[in-house]
Amino acid sequence: PQVAHAQLTVGDMRLDVLSDGSLRLPGSFIFGPMPQDELGPVLAAYDLSPELLTPPCNVTRLRSGDRTILFDVGSGPDFAPTAGLLLDSLDALGLAPEDITDVVFTHGHPDHLWGLLDDFDDPLFTEASYLMGKTEWDYWIDPKTVDSISSDRVPFAVGAKRRLEAIEDNIEFFNCILYTYEADNEHVRIDVRQPRRH
């Protein structure tokens, strides 16, 4: 399988987009609430099935100096049987999980968080520091979240909480300055910039 989709250098930083495989989602997951009469032409134009979506599940790796940072950790095999390839992608770059120094979670959805644990429910990235927006953490760790979301998303909350509890002693929080807001929680946007030289 193809494990690195793209590479980009920004100054002395290098970004790699790594594959964790792909997802298999029912079309209704995304398309259900959309106006169906307007949706048909869009699906036809992009040759998309209204029944099944198979989007790629990618993770971004940033290397800068002695830091090797992952932005999210993919879904792992627990969320989708067609995912869980992140370790193969890292291996293709000559990296092992213990080479990761930092993991920044943009948000707690399964395709961003569920690749965190190994087969024994221990954190995969044993040498990493973990960072997440405080609002996002509070949302997913709150036991009341399962009561405030639709029943089809309850597994998202249960899975996120279990994974976050595994790293709760090794998490740092940041307050989001740049973010986009979604109906249930926030998503973080990360800007990578070369420092200005004076």
Secondary structure, DSSP 8 states (H G I E B T S, - for coil): ---EEEEEEETTEEEEEEEEEE--EEHHHHHTTS-HHHHHHHHHHTT--SSEE--EEEEEEEEETTEEEEE----HHHH-TTB--HHHHHHHTT--GGG--EEEES--SHHHHGGGB-TTSSBS-TT-EEEEEHHHHHHHH-GGGGGSS-GGGHHHHHHHHHHHHHTGGGEEEE--SSEEE-SSSEEE----------
